[in-house]
């Protein structure tokens, strides 16, 4: 199974993901407003909670995204299927010129599945799981080692 776009190749998809995220934020804000209307004194506290909430890394729904640097920084790549060799995905900001051995942080925004990053191509060697909804600002010992990925339930 091939990749479904890497980096800026799918700007339209990324933009839609942002729109969905913005909508979710509006919905959350709506909830806060409703609560504030019932109890006006609670409004400042609710606002404070919103400000301190951890922002999610930017990643379209249904994909696992990964970045060239820790903390979801640098250049972003993403995959939505199983991929047995990340050498197939060019990324000029990686030493190898591809995503092979380059990912340093990741966020699984998949709808239903967890994903495993493998040390070697063809789903071999050791690996780490990135569970559905999980973000890892550092891949730890797997930093710059991922060479394939497979989804699982
Ligand atoms: Ca590797």
Boltz pocket constraint, residues with backbone or C-beta under 6 A from the ligand:
constraints:
  - pocket:
      binder: B
      contacts: [[A, 100], [A, 101], [A, 118], [A, 119], [A, 120], [A, 121], [A, 144], [A, 145], [A, 146], [A, 147]]
      max_distance: 6.0
